[in-house]
Amino acid sequence: MKTPRIVAVVAAAALVPIGLTACSSGSGGGGGGGGTKLTIEDYYTASYNPIYQTCAKQVGATVTINHVAGAGLIAKVLQQASSRTLPDVLMLDNPDVQQIASSGALSPLSDYGLNADGLVPAVKAANSYKGDLYGLEPVTNSIALYYNKKLLSDAGVTPPKTWDELRAAAKKLTKGKTYGFAMSNINTYEGTWQFLPFFWSNGGDEKDIATPQAAQALQFVLDLQNDGSMSKSSITWAQADVDNQFIAGKAAMMINGPWQLPSLNAAKGLEFDSVPIPTRTGDPTVAPLGGEAFTVPQTGNKDTMKLAGKFVGCLASEKMQSTIAGVTGNVPTNETAADAWAKTHPQVASFVTTVKTARARTGELGPDWPKAATKIYTAVQLALTGKASPSAALQQAQSQSQ
């Protein structure tokens, strides 16, 4: 799955050479030479380049950065693996790490003395394959329930902690052109991503999505729509659209991530806060873990791979985690650093709480996760468009071709 991006994707970005130190012999090929050149491939924009510059200086490298479109990254990586033209440092959306690792294209990070000690457990799980760690995420994210403080205060509503409280609050907050609640139920992985906290927190299992627990979660979302508290247009809204509805005052509460904080903070007169997404029982939310990982591909050049390992280690250091969190609005993956970050950045406190109990989407199914993700958003669409009951929608989606 392609999770929500920390920064906007630029499809047509060109190679950006950034000279940081005096260049010596270059990376060359084969495995000799002690080169100082690294190529980096990601789906970010140039806003990430200063971060790369910092670590390049630390490890004594010059870097050439290739920003590609997120939608085409995996196909490009598989082609590069086949043609042996992989970059030296490769950024991947964390659910893709296991798929690429299973292809043999990545090297274990233990080869460079790197480990996941002190990181949020789900981060280690997301970036490991058959017992080996292949990626490190400097920062991570998840989703929470944002709310308009003025609208809730005016209605005498407190931030909900349970499904019953959320449904009651959404009803009370629905007035005129304002819906009480908004989320993305689009027929893409974003729709699955937003439904997962309801699904997982209620005992849903991606190995078999057609269970009573899953049906109960889907029925809850359908109830919000049937109450008139959630727009029927949610089936076409991406997360950015949901954010726009919230900013425009057309939704009193929404599910979204910390990557929306820049737009929320820029909205004049908007007072907002967030809490973990409510669960049926009030127990801690089980939400999906987002974020991007940095990996070291198998390029055949051992010297350059070793330098790339140092570069990835720099990006994942506690100091750089805080720097990157400041740029992106996300959460450091080191638990100690995350707790400290929450104290000084209260707007992400709910996300720090959520990340502690978050799950890696590939935790159960590994590289087969995308198949389950497709089934889940298919079931959500079937139910919300009235084509099947929640139970029937889940059964139909579960039985679709593997």
RASULVEN-V146281 format. One record per pair of residues at least 12 apart in sequence whose ideal C-beta (glycine too) atoms are under 6 Angstrom apart, sorted by sequence separation. I is the first residue (numbers start at 1). J is the second residue. D is the distance in whole Angstrom. If there is no record, write none. Layout:
I/J/D
I/J/D
//
This chain:
24/36/5
147/159/6
157/169/5
242/254/5
296/308/5
204/217/6
243/256/6
296/309/5
321/334/6
123/137/5
202/216/6
242/256/6
338/352/5
379/393/4
157/172/6
199/214/6
202/217/4
379/394/5
318/334/5
321/337/5
325/341/6
116/133/6
123/140/6
155/172/5
239/256/6
243/260/5
331/348/6
155/173/6
199/217/5
294/312/5
379/397/4
198/217/4
318/337/5
378/397/4
247/267/5
331/351/5
294/315/5
331/352/5
74/96/6
375/397/4
38/61/5
40/63/6
375/398/6
36/60/6
81/105/4
108/132/4
109/133/5
331/355/5
36/61/5
37/62/5
38/63/5
39/64/5
40/65/5
41/66/5
43/68/6
36/62/6
43/70/4
101/129/4
106/134/5
43/73/5
97/127/5
98/129/5
94/126/4
20/53/6
101/134/4
9/43/5
10/45/5
20/56/4
7/44/5
8/45/6
20/57/5
97/134/6
7/45/5
97/135/4
21/60/6
23/62/5
7/47/5
21/62/6
20/62/5
19/62/5
181/224/6
18/63/6
41/87/4
17/64/5
39/87/4
181/229/5
190/238/6
15/64/6
16/65/5
39/88/5
40/89/5
41/90/5
42/91/4
180/229/4
181/230/5
185/234/4
190/239/6
38/88/4
185/235/5
15/66/5
38/89/6
179/230/6
186/237/6
179/231/5
186/238/6
184/237/5
13/67/3
170/224/6
174/228/6
184/238/6
174/229/5
184/239/5
171/227/6
10/67/6
163/220/5
11/69/4
171/229/5
184/242/5
170/229/4
9/69/6
182/242/5
9/70/5
194/255/5
182/245/5
287/354/5
2/70/5
261/329/4
182/251/4
285/354/6
289/358/4
259/329/6
258/329/5
286/357/6
287/358/5
289/360/5
178/250/6
179/251/5
180/252/5
181/253/5
182/254/4
183/255/4
258/330/5
177/250/6
284/357/5
286/359/6
288/361/5
178/252/6
276/350/6
275/350/5
274/350/4
276/353/6
201/279/4
202/280/5
276/354/5
173/252/4
197/277/4
201/285/5
201/286/5
200/286/4
261/347/6
197/285/5
3/93/6
197/287/4
258/348/5
2/93/5
196/288/5
258/351/5
1/95/5
193/288/6
151/252/4
148/252/5
147/253/5
145/253/6
146/254/5
146/256/6
143/255/5
166/278/4
143/257/5
163/278/6
141/257/5
159/275/5
162/278/5
141/258/5
161/278/5
163/280/5
160/278/5
162/282/5
150/271/6
161/282/5
149/271/4
148/272/6
149/273/6
146/272/6
146/274/5
144/274/4
145/275/5
144/276/6
145/277/5
143/287/6
142/287/4
142/290/6
140/289/6
141/290/4
235/384/5
141/291/5
140/291/4
139/291/6
137/291/5
137/293/5
135/293/3
136/294/6
206/364/6
225/384/6
135/295/5
134/295/6
222/383/5
126/289/6
218/383/5
127/293/5
206/372/4
209/375/6
122/289/4
209/376/6
219/390/5
218/390/4
215/390/5
136/312/6
215/391/4
138/315/5
138/316/5
215/394/6
136/316/4
214/394/5
192/373/4
138/320/6
138/321/5
189/373/5
192/376/4
210/394/4
139/324/5
192/377/4
195/380/5
209/394/5
210/395/4
138/324/5
139/325/5
191/377/4
1/189/4
210/398/4
106/295/5
107/296/5
139/328/6
141/330/5
191/380/6
209/398/5
187/377/5
106/297/6
107/298/5
139/330/4
140/331/6
105/297/6
139/331/6
105/298/6
139/332/6
140/333/5
187/381/5
185/380/5
97/293/5
137/333/5
94/291/6
112/309/3
93/292/6
94/293/5
114/313/5
185/384/6
91/292/5
92/293/5
91/294/5
92/295/6
90/295/5
144/350/4
90/297/5
144/351/6
142/351/6
123/333/5
144/354/6
86/297/4
142/354/5
86/299/6
120/333/5
142/355/5
119/333/5
119/334/6
120/335/6
140/355/6
88/304/5
118/334/5
142/358/5
89/308/5
88/308/4
89/311/6
126/360/3
4/239/6
120/355/6
125/360/4
122/358/5
122/359/6
122/360/5
125/363/5
61/307/6
59/310/4
59/311/5
4/257/5
6/259/6
4/259/6
55/311/5
58/314/5
55/314/4
55/315/6
98/362/5
102/367/5
95/361/5
95/362/5
98/366/5
99/367/4
34/303/5
35/304/6
98/367/5
31/301/5
33/303/6
38/308/6
31/302/4
51/324/6
27/301/6
95/369/6
27/304/4
3/290/4
6/328/4
1/373/5
//
